[in-house]
């Protein structure tokens, strides 16, 4: 039976994260409440009993003592299914999203394990395609019910739980150095390179290869200090409902994502919320509203959004009951500190005996960040983007042994690897895209993150 211990709701997720970080492999799925729209739960954990990595070297699994474990399968999703099956099915009340299971990052390049893709882009970031822990305890903060609970699975180690309880009762003692940039951010594409890539995409669209390509550029800078400080600073300037901080030995992940990829509840009801269409925020209430209205009424953005809605309806249909898929929201406006977004909602009902991992595998990566048709779009992305995407446009989230899953699309996401920090920005390119506007849109999406890190660096001097 799942054990629950109530904690002080007044303790913030960030304060609790400080306390559990020394346990290792700490994760925070952050709803950014009360500032962000649509979030409800914060989920924190650390010290998983298994760590699963997958990449070019295949599947690697270690236990809590970092000792290798036999995988039993070379297919990552098969092994993740096995990990969940070992926990048994633990149904819980509907107000408890996670009661033990998997939390981690499914990088964009994990798609290479699912489809035959070209090998043209440079794989210059050595980071796992998949990095997931099996966590047998978690702190779940419910901002709707205003509760905070320590949840533990029956297989959780009692000695570890005692350490967790002790840490949760005392202020964090994790010593770290202030975060600062050691160089300016530089893109992997100059204006000429970006223009040439979009002209090539335009050729592909007009010859019928594709309808839309999500094309991105990557920014890179040097850094020193603790990425956790950077995450807290960015969270303050960019509160989003699917934010996350993953404190991994391979490198920290700082995600300020506004986009849900896949939600599946314990009854098998599925939801995805693709974002397609962006405008910057205005300097006054009048100009801000005008920009939002312009986005809502823009034929190009509506067409782009509708293409991805159709693609995701098709992806969900592989595992959902016939006739169950509908679109309750089409072309809704969601506003964030730096941009307005055009968002749609697609829902469906999973077929009997179909689990959330199968849904994730068959829909991965998300169609909103590839293009249409998906596989041809991914081939073109690999041809035209200079480097592979690594974690960008993958997914972060949890799959609980209760049957519930919630995952994001890793846009507005940064990776700290060695002494370099990376972030990416892209947009959907269609037949009537204007190169200058698309180029500027990428900066609109990440300027607040880059400027936030620049201000943090100046403050640390």
C-alpha positions, 0 to 999 in steps of 0.5 A: 500500500502507498504510504502518505505523510503530510508535510507543511504546505508552506514549504516551497518546492524550491526549498524542499529541493534544496534539502534533497539535492545531496541525495543525488539525481534530484528531480523537480517537476515544477508547475510554477504556481501561482504565477503560471497558467494551468499547473497544479502539482509540483513533484520532487524526488531523488536517489532512484533505485535504478538509473536507466540510460540509453544512447549510441552505446545501447541500454545501460542500467545501474542500481542505487549503488551504481552497480550494473544491472542486466537489462534483459532487453536492448529496447529502452521502452521494453525495459521501462515497461519491465521496471514499472511492472515490477512495482505492480499496479498501485491505484490511488485517489485521483488527487495523487499524480505520482506514487512511484515510477519513472521520472526523467528526460526522453531526448529528441535523439531517442527517435533514432531508436524508433525510426531509421534516420540519417546521420548528417548532423554533428552529434557534438553533445555527449548526453544520453538519448534517454536518462530516467530514474525509477523513484520509489518516493516523492514529495507531491505538492497539490496547489489546488488542494493546498497539500504537501505529501511525502509519498512512498512505495512499498518497495522503497528502502526504509533507511533511505526514507528515514534520511529523506524524512530527516532532510525534509525537516531541516534547512538545506545544507548544500554548498554551491557557487554562484552561477555566471556566464563566462562568455556570450551566447553564440548561435550555430547559424548566422543570418546567411546560414539560417536564410539558406536553410529556410530557402531549402525548406521552401524548395522541399515544401513546393516540391511536395516533400513536406508541408511544414518543418520545425527548424531551430537554431542552437545557442551556446555559452560558457558557464561556471557555478551551480545551474540550480541558481540559474534555474531559480533565476529563470523560473522567476522571469519565465514561470511556465506550467511544465518547468523542470530541473533535473540535477544529473551527473551527466549535466543539469537540465533547466526547462521552462516549457509551456507545452504539454506533450502527453497526459494520460490519467488512470482511466486512460483518458489522453490529452496533448496540447500542441503550441503552434503560433507565437507573437511577442508581448506588447509594451502597453496593454493596447499593443499587447492585446493587438498582438494577441488578436493578430495571432488569433486571426492570422491565417498562416498561424492557424493553418500551421496549428491545424496541420499539427492538430491533424498530425497528433490526431493521427498519432493518438489514433494508433493507441486510442479507441476509434471515434474517441479522439476530439479537439475540445479547444482549437486556436486558444491564446495562452500568454506568457511573460515574453510571448503569446502562443496559439494552442490547441487541445486534442483528447482521446481514450486509450484502448484496453490493455494499452499503457502510457509508455506505449502511447509515448513510444508511438507518438514520440517525438512530438509532432509540434516540434518536427513538422509534417509528415513527421518522418520526412520532417525529421530527415530534413531537420537532420540534413539542415540543422548543423548539430543534433538536438540532444535534449531539445524537443524531447520530453520530460515527465513522469510515468507512475505505477498508478497508470498516470503519465504527464510529459512536456515538450522540452522547448525553452530548455537549457542543458549544462554539460561540462562548462558549456550551457546550451539552449535552442529556439525554433519555429514551424516553417510553412509555404508562406513563412517570411524568413526575417519574421521566422528568424526574429521569432526564435529570438523572441522565444529565448531572449528572456532566458538569455537576458535572465542569465546575463543579469544573474551573471552581472549580479554575481560579480 
